[in-house]
Amino acid sequence: MTHIISVNNKPNLLVGLLRIGLLTALCLGSSLHAYAQDKQDNSADMVPVKLFAAGSLKVALGEIAQAWSEQTGIAVETQFAPSGLLRERIEAGEHADLFASANMRHPQTLQSAGKSTSVVLFVRNQLCALTAAGLSVDSDGLLDAMLDESNRVATSTPRADPSGDYAYTLFAKTDAQQPGAQQTLEGKSLQLTGGPNSKQPPEGRNNYAWVMDSDQAEIFLTYCTNAVLAQQEVPALGIVQVPEAFAVGADYGLTVMNDAHSNAAQLALHILSPDAQSILASYGFSPVTLPR
């Protein structure tokens, strides 16, 4: 689904540009060249900045884009979907100005292909277990619960969605705790979200809340931020922290496309600013550029 954010205030093209000098690499290449060409042309601000971003960022980054648009008067058009599918759309020729991925690999692939500028780590996430109502399990018993034949374990779709890749990394780490666990978990896991043919929830429903609420799985390995949003919709769901022995973190990468709108670099810098990083933190992400 496409969302348009637009306001009528005058743009401030230099917000945060000097404040985050260590991130200059993000703005190198043709994006800054386009900025230099267009900064005198106010008509450039009439064209929305197209932001492609991981689905797990929808609420937090949607709020950030809205705030930036209100501050600058520059419209933002957002597309939220699994990062791997977004990368494929860009590779196929669909235009994006800025790409925020749930891993580093997808934007690095675009950079290697000459389609984008440098890739910057802008936030981190973590996998949690979202559990069905009535399933009593804690961190210490999580692996046994996942291996229990009576419990269906769901993930997102590997390769299409980094969340699925992270889940399979978690499976691999469980072998050190119980030999054979990886094979068992990979064999029984259900890939219920994040793929090109995955079933979609009804309009207005959180994807993960809907999966669990409609009795499709007992345990869903997803980002902790997704789990929190799902539990807000269905309070009976549980959230279990993954034990440190097989915990998996997620590094999110940000890149500006080479043919980007002249204001894309400004939005990228705003995402890395303390204000935006504080918003990400409020949704359970781990910020990387907040001052101590």
N, C-alpha and C positions, 0 to 999 in steps of 0.2 A: 504494500500500500504506500502511496506517495503522500507526504505531508508537506504543505507549504506554510512557512512562517514568514510573515511580512509585517513591517510597521512603517511609519512615515517620518520618523525622526531623521535628522541629517546625519550622514556617516562620519565617523571618526576613524580615518584610515590608519592612524598610527598607534591605536590603543595597544599597549603591551609590547610594541615592536622592539623598543630599546631595553625593556625590563628583563627580557629572557635571552640574554646574549648567547648563552651556552647552546641554544637550540638553533643557531643561525643556519646550520647545515640543512635543516628541514626546508628552508626557504630558497636554497640555491637552485640554479637551473632556470628552466624557462618560466617557472611561476613568478620569479622576481623580475624577469625580463618583461613579462606581460604586465606586472604591476607598474613598472617604470613607464611603460607605454600608455597605460590607461589611467594613471592617477589624476591626470588633468581632465579626464573625461567623465563627468558625473553620470552620463548615460550608462556606464558600466555597472553602476549600483542598481540599475533597474533589472538586471539579469540575476536570477537567484544563484547562489553558490550551491552546487550539487554535492551533498554529503552522503556517501555510501558508508554504512556502519553496521557492525555486528548486531544481531538481534538482541543480544544480552545488554546492549547499550541503549536500547530504545527509550526507556523512561529517563535515565540520567542524562544522556546526550541530547535527547529531545528538549529537556529543560535548559541545558547549556546553550543549545542553538537558539532557543526562544529568547533567553536573556541577552545573548550577543546581538541578535536581530533588533531587539528593543533598544539596545545601546547605540547601535550603528545606523539603523535604518536600512540595512542590507538584508534582503530576503534570503532564506535558506530553504532549499528543497531537500528533504531527507528520504533515504531509502534504507530500511532496516531489514536485514535478512542474514542467513548463515554466511559467514565470511568467505568460504570457498566458492559458494555460488555467486557472490558478488564479484569475486576476482575473475571468475569465468565470464561474467557479463562484460566486465571491462576489457578482458582479452578479446572478446568477440566484437568489440567496437563501441559498446555503449559508453556514453560520456559520463564521467564523474570528475569532480574537481578535487575531492579530498576523500581518502579511504581510511577508515578506522576499523582495524581488524582485531579479532579475538586471539590472534597469534601474531608472531613476527614473520612467519614463513610466507604467508600470502602476499603482504605488501613487498617483502623482499624479492619475491618472484617477479612482481611488476617492475621493481627497480632494476633487476637484472635484465629484464627484457627491454629496458630503455623507455618505459612508460611513465615512470615516476621519479621523484627526487629521493633524497635520503629517507630512511625509515627510523623513526624515533619511538622508543618505549614510552608510553604515556600513562599507563595505569596497569595494575595487576588485579587478578581475581583468584579464586580458589574453588576447587570442587568440594561439594557437600553431597550428602545423601538425603534426598527428599523422600519421606516415608509415608505410606498410606495410613489413614486414620485407623486406629486400633492395633497397629503394629508397634509393639514395645521393643525398642532396641536403642542401645547407647553406643558410643564410640568403640568401647572394648568388645562389644558383641557384633559389630557391623560386619566383619568378614564372615563370621558364621552365618549371619542372617542372609548375606548375599549368596552364600553357597547352599543354603537350605533349598531343597528341591521344591518346596511349597511356595517359595517366594519368587516372583518374576522380577528380573532386574532389567531396567531400561536405560538406554543411553540415547544421545543424539547420533547422527549419522557421520561416521568417520570420513575424512577427506572433504566432504561437503561442509561440515560444521566442526570447527576446532574443538568444541565441547566433546564430541564423540572421540576425537583423537586423544584428548586428555583422559577420557574414561578408559580407553584401551591402554594407555600408559599406566594408569592406576592398576588395571588388571595384571599387567606384567610385573608390577612391584609386589603384588600379593604372593607371588611364588616364593619369595624369601621368607614369608610368614608361614605358608602352608604349601608344600610342593604339590603341583598339579592344579592349584587354584586358578592360575591364568587360563589354562585350557578349559576348565569347567565354566568359568565366567564368560569367556569369549563364546563358548558353545551355546550358552543359555541366554545371553543378552539379547534384548529386543531393541532395535533401532527405530524409535518411534517419532523422532522429530529431526528437523534440520536437513532432510533430504529433498531432492526435487519432487518426489512423489509422496512425501509424508502427508498424512491427514492433517487438515487445518482445524483449529478449534472454532466454535461458533463466534460470530462477531462480538467483540467486547470481552471475551474470556482470555485469561492468561493461559498460555499453551500448556505449561506444566501443571497448573492447577486442574485444568480440564482433563489431561491425561490421567492424573491420579484420581480425580473425582469420578471419572467414568470407568474406573476399575480396569485399567489397562496394565497396571504394574503395581507391585508392592513397594519397590525401591527404584528411585530414579536418580542416577548420578548426573548432576548438573552443577552449574556455577552456584556458589552460595548466594549470590545476588539474585539469581532466578528463583532459588528456593524461598528466599524471604518474600519476594513478590507473590509467589504461589500461596504461601501460608497466609499472607494478608487477605487473599481472596477466599481461601478455604482454611480457616483457623485450626481445624482438626488434623491437618497434615503435620508431620513432624520434620524437624531438620536435625541431622546428625553430622557432627564434625568428623571428618575422616582422620583416623589415627596418623600420627606423624610418620610411622613406618612405611605407609604407602600413600601418603598425601601427595597431591599434584597441584601445582600452581599454574596460573595462566598469565603469560606476558602479552599485553595488547600493543600492537604497533600502529603508528600513524604515518601516512605519507601524502604528500601533495603531488598530484599528477602533473606531468610536464606541460600539458596544454590547458592548465587550470585557469579558471576565472582569476582576474587580478586580485580579488579579495580573499581567495582561498588560503593564502599564507597567513593573513590576519586572523582568520577563524582558527587555523591550526595553532597559532600562538595563544589565542584565547583559551583553547582547550587545555593548554599546558600551563595556564596562569593559575595563581592561588585560588581565585574565585571559582573557576571551573573545577579544579582539583578538589576543592571543598565540597562541591555538589556531588562529584563522583564518590567521595568518601561517605557522604550522607546516605548513599544507596548501598553501601557495603563494599565498594571497591577499595583497593589499597593504592592511594595516590603515590606518585613518584617525584613530584616537583614541589610539594609543599615545603616552605621553610620550616626549620626546626625552632 
